[in-house]
Every structure is written in structure tokens, then in C-alpha cells.
Amino acid sequence: MAGIKAPIVDILNRLKEIDSLQFIRIWNSQLEYLEDGGNYDFPKPAAFLEVIPGAQFDALLMGFASADLVFRIHLVHEYYDAQNGTFEQDLVVFDLRDSIVKSLTLFAPNTCGALTLFSEGQDFDHNNIYHYTVDFYSNFIDSTGSPLDPNSGKFITKDPPTSIVINSQIVDAIVGVEANANFPHPEYKPYIPQK
């Protein structure tokens, strides 16, 4: 088990498997700074991951905690014109959206349940940079506060040493019982339901 870093890394790695995405990072309001000129430019299409924590964590046993999280993917796409008479009609962003949904739906990052598409948002006031969001919902189990967490150093998990060898056989005769004994008992009658 682990803390929140484990599912973040898993989702980032999963997004890196999408060939059409050129840049994958944690969300840090990069678009706001990009428009102000205060941030570096990055290759596009890009995907940024934001973790939106649930309203509260529920305490489980032994220091474990559970929360419903939303993992928001910020899809950033640069688009000018397709030169086919559809000026300002960016349909490519929906192909990118579909590749993200296909990759992440039912994906179960470490310490989380399977991701479920939750909501999405289009950018209706954009220039050549289109910002699309796709939200996935999942339950997260945090073991960071538990003494049972492998990183806590409080418990050691080790396979017990054993040299037990179990040989199993199908029994077709019982020692000490005559070979021609009736089995099952001659008075046994199976129950057959009446119609």
C-alpha cells in the first residue's frame, strides 16, 4: 500500500502510453502562466493531472483511511484551422478526449478502485489553445498512517519457513472395509423433487 503519490504516478505513466499526447505533467495552472508569458512553453497536445480530494477521509481500521477522489485530466491542444471551411471548429480535441477516456476508464491505479468517467468540460472561450477537462472518479485507500504500511517499518512481512509436503490422493477404498461393501449405504435414497 502507499499514499497519494502511487496512484498519481500510475495515472501519469498510463497517460504516457497514449501516442498522440506529447507532454504529460502534474497540473499547476500552466495555462494561466502560459497566457501571461510567465511560464515555459510545452509541446502540445499535452495532458496534466490534477487530484481533487473528496470532502473528507473516512477512518478505517489500523490507521487506514478512505476517500473518494476525482482525478481531473487537463487536455491542452493547440489548433488553428483545418483549411476545409470549418474555421474555429476543432474536432481533433474530441479524438484526443476519446483516447484518454479509452485509456483510463476501468484502469485501477495503485491503492485505488477502477477509474470511472465522471464529468467533462469544454472550452467555449478560447484562442488557438483549447483546454478540455475530463474527470474520473475513484475510491482511494491511504495506508500512510497505518503501522501495517510496509514503509512504516513497524511490521515485517516475511514468508514463514516451512518444509511441509502435502501429498493428496483420491480415496477409492477404505482400509479395513471389505472391497464389496455397498457405498453409499443400501438404504440411502436421494431426494428427487416431485413435479
C-alpha positions in Angstrom: 0.0 0.0 0.0 1.0 3.6 -0.2 0.0 7.2 -0.1 -1.4 9.5 -2.8 1.8 9.6 -4.8 1.4 6.0 -6.0 -1.9 6.5 -8.0 -0.6 9.8 -9.4 2.5 8.1 -10.8 0.4 5.2 -12.2 -2.0 7.6 -14.0 0.8 9.7 -15.4 2.5 6.6 -16.7 -0.8 5.4 -18.2 -1.2 8.7 -20.0 2.4 8.4 -21.3 1.2 5.3 -23.2 -1.1 7.4 -25.4 0.9 8.1 -28.5 -1.0 11.3 -29.5 0.0 13.1 -26.3 3.3 14.8 -26.4 3.7 16.2 -22.8 2.4 14.7 -19.5 2.8 16.5 -16.1 1.1 17.4 -12.8 -1.4 20.3 -13.1 0.0 23.6 -11.8 -2.2 26.1 -13.6 0.2 26.0 -16.5 -2.3 27.7 -18.9 -2.7 30.7 -16.7 1.0 31.3 -16.6 1.4 30.4 -20.3 -1.0 33.2 -21.3 0.8 35.7 -19.1 4.1 34.7 -20.6 5.4 33.7 -17.2 5.8 30.0 -17.9 7.7 27.9 -20.3 6.0 26.7 -23.5 5.4 23.0 -23.7 4.7 20.6 -26.6 1.0 20.1 -27.4 -1.2 18.1 -27.2 -0.5 17.9 -23.5 -2.2 16.3 -20.6 -2.0 17.5 -17.0 -3.2 15.6 -13.9 -5.0 17.3 -11.1 -6.1 15.5 -8.0 -9.3 16.8 -6.4 -9.6 15.4 -2.9 -13.0 14.3 -1.5 -14.8 16.3 1.1 -13.4 14.1 3.8 -11.5 10.9 4.6 -13.3 8.1 6.3 -11.2 6.3 9.0 -10.8 2.6 8.5 -9.1 0.2 10.9 -5.5 0.3 11.9 -4.8 3.8 10.6 -6.1 3.2 7.0 -8.2 6.0 5.5 -10.5 6.1 2.5 -11.7 9.0 0.4 -13.5 9.4 -2.9 -11.2 11.4 -5.3 -11.6 13.0 -8.6 -8.6 12.7 -11.0 -9.0 15.6 -13.5 -7.1 15.4 -16.8 -6.5 18.8 -18.3 -6.2 18.3 -22.1 -4.4 21.2 -23.8 -4.5 21.3 -27.5 -3.2 23.9 -30.0 -5.4 24.2 -33.1 -5.6 26.9 -35.8 -7.7 26.0 -38.8 -8.2 22.7 -40.8 -8.3 24.7 -44.0 -11.5 23.0 -45.0 -14.0 25.7 -44.4 -14.7 24.8 -40.8 -12.8 27.8 -39.3 -12.8 27.6 -35.4 -14.3 24.1 -35.4 -11.8 22.0 -33.5 -12.9 18.3 -33.7 -9.4 16.9 -33.2 -9.8 17.6 -29.4 -12.6 15.1 -29.2 -10.3 12.4 -30.7 -7.8 13.2 -28.0 -10.5 13.2 -25.4 -11.6 9.7 -26.6 -8.1 8.3 -26.4 -7.8 9.5 -22.7 -11.2 8.0 -21.8 -10.3 4.7 -23.5 -7.0 4.5 -21.7 -8.2 5.5 -18.2 -11.7 4.0 -17.9 -11.7 1.0 -15.6 -7.9 1.4 -15.1 -7.2 0.8 -11.4 -4.2 2.8 -10.2 -2.3 1.6 -7.1 -4.3 2.0 -3.9 -7.5 3.0 -5.9 -10.5 1.3 -7.3 -11.2 1.4 -11.1 -11.5 4.8 -12.6 -14.9 5.8 -13.8 -15.7 8.7 -16.2 -17.4 11.3 -14.0 -17.7 14.6 -15.9 -16.0 16.7 -18.6 -15.8 20.3 -19.7 -15.4 22.0 -23.0 -13.6 25.3 -23.6 -16.1 27.7 -25.2 -13.9 30.8 -24.9 -10.5 30.0 -26.3 -8.0 31.2 -28.8 -5.7 28.7 -30.6 -5.1 26.9 -27.3 -8.1 24.6 -26.4 -8.4 23.5 -22.8 -10.6 20.4 -22.3 -11.1 18.7 -18.9 -12.0 15.0 -18.3 -12.8 13.9 -14.7 -12.5 10.4 -13.4 -13.9 9.2 -10.0 -12.3 6.6 -7.8 -12.0 5.5 -4.2 -8.6 5.8 -2.7 -7.2 3.9 0.3 -4.4 5.6 2.1 -2.2 3.4 4.3 0.4 6.1 5.1 -0.8 6.5 8.7 -1.0 2.7 9.4 1.6 0.7 11.2 0.8 -2.0 8.6 2.1 0.1 5.8 5.3 -1.5 4.5 7.1 1.9 4.6 6.3 2.5 8.3 9.0 0.0 9.4 6.8 -1.3 12.2 5.9 -4.7 10.9 8.0 -7.1 8.9 6.2 -9.2 6.4 8.0 -12.5 5.7 7.0 -15.9 4.4 7.3 -18.4 7.3 9.9 -21.1 6.8 8.2 -24.4 6.3 9.2 -27.8 4.9 5.7 -29.3 4.8 5.0 -31.5 1.8 1.4 -32.5 1.3 0.6 -35.4 -1.0 -3.0 -35.9 -1.8 -4.7 -38.9 -3.3 -8.2 -39.9 -4.4 -9.5 -42.5 -2.0 -11.4 -45.3 -3.7 -11.2 -47.8 -0.8 -11.1 -47.5 3.0 -8.6 -49.7 4.8 -10.4 -52.3 6.9 -13.6 -52.2 5.0 -14.5 -55.0 2.6 -13.9 -54.2 -1.0 -17.5 -55.2 -1.9 -19.1 -53.0 0.7 -22.1 -51.1 -0.6 -21.4 -47.4 -0.8 -23.4 -45.4 -0.3 -25.5 -47.3 2.3 -28.1 -49.6 0.6 -30.9 -47.7 2.4 -29.8 -44.3 1.0 -32.3 -42.8 -1.4 -31.5 -39.5 -3.0 -34.1 -36.7 -2.7 -35.9 -36.2 -6.0 -38.3 -33.2 -6.0 -41.9 -34.0 -7.2 -43.3 -32.1 -10.2 
